[in-house]
Amino acid sequence: MKWKRNMEPVDFSSLHGILLEDSDGNIQPMDQPYFKAEKIASGTWQVLSDGDYTYVLEGEDELICIDGGCGAGNIRAFCQSLSDKPLYRLLNTHNHFDHTASNYLFDAVYMSEKCYKERCRPFADFAGIEFPDDYPVVFLKDGDVVNLKGRELEVYQVEEHCMGSLQFLDRKNRILFCGDELNGNFFDSRISVEYSFRNVQRWLSFRDSYDLLCAGNGIHDASYVERYYDTLKYILEGHQDEGEEYYKPYEDRIPNVTSKDGKPVRARRSPNMEFVADGLREKGMEKHLDVTDGCGCFCFLRKLTPDGQFDRQLERNDCRVCYYLNRIWDKN
């Protein structure tokens, strides 16, 4: 499928047999458009479709979107309805499909060069659906500034959740748009605790410039940056063995019912993690699922890596940090 300006949304009809439930209990097929906006600051909206949240920022003469989710329909047209100012550009925090599926709906997409190659790798549910991948792309790097008139966005490239991840600092409204790098529910140290500690130090270095974290999974108080810093520092000071092996992880919302009219029901926005539970069972790791009533979740995805049996979770400072016991320090 060739990209063209102002093209129509791709056909999601093959997903009609999967149902999505929102937080109010409303259930509808996955191929039906769904959009819900909430104003969170001056000229700033959080938009729910499916996949992670989209954020809409209003400048003096245009709108810009950050991430586009992976829901059916035309999220660009919906976001355009929030203001009479034109909307042309989309910024990607990283290249996971619940952030990039709707890229083709915009005239230009901004991302890290590291994210370009994997920007169109769909989740399993979307197999067989063709998404355009030849839309115009502009590469951003650490230290760049996105010229949204009246509220410039400073670009930080701090890579934790995904290589090439970008965060966008809006000093005017004191918001850090951070994708999946900084959540208030848990911090996932994927490379080493030492590496994560340096990343959090970087975010802490300009902490006086933001009060809110607008993340892929929601909005969180920026004080989590200090909490993660203290907890990671505590682990590095010789307390790595205090983390639990069989822990109650952070879980995205699950639906109130698992099926309706013979069709599976999933929670809107939350990723489908059934494959994680299946993978743990195949490896004889059912004991981990005892704390989640058999549900898979993102935090358990790490257990399926070759050395996943060494991962732990430490709860401290009213936050939780997931880490690998055998990845405390960087390897030389």
Buried (B, 14 or more C-beta within 10 A) or exposed (E): EEBEEEBEBBEBEBBEEBBBBBEEEEBBBBBBBBBEBEEBBEBBBBBBBBBBBBBBBBBEEBBBBBBBBBBBBBBBBBBBEBBEBEBBBBBBBBBBBBBBBBBBBBBEBBBBEBBBEBBBEBBEBBEEBEBBBEBEBEEBEBEBEBEBEEBBBBBBBBBBBBBBBBBBBBBBBBBBBBBBBBBBBBBBBBBBBBBBBBBBBBBEEBBEBBBBBBBBBBBBEBBBBBBBBBBBBBBBEEEBEEBEEEBEBBBBEBBEEEEEEEEBBBBBBBBBBEEBBEBBBEEEBEEBBEBBEEBBBBBBBBBBEEEBBBBBBBBBBEBBBBBBBEBBEEEE
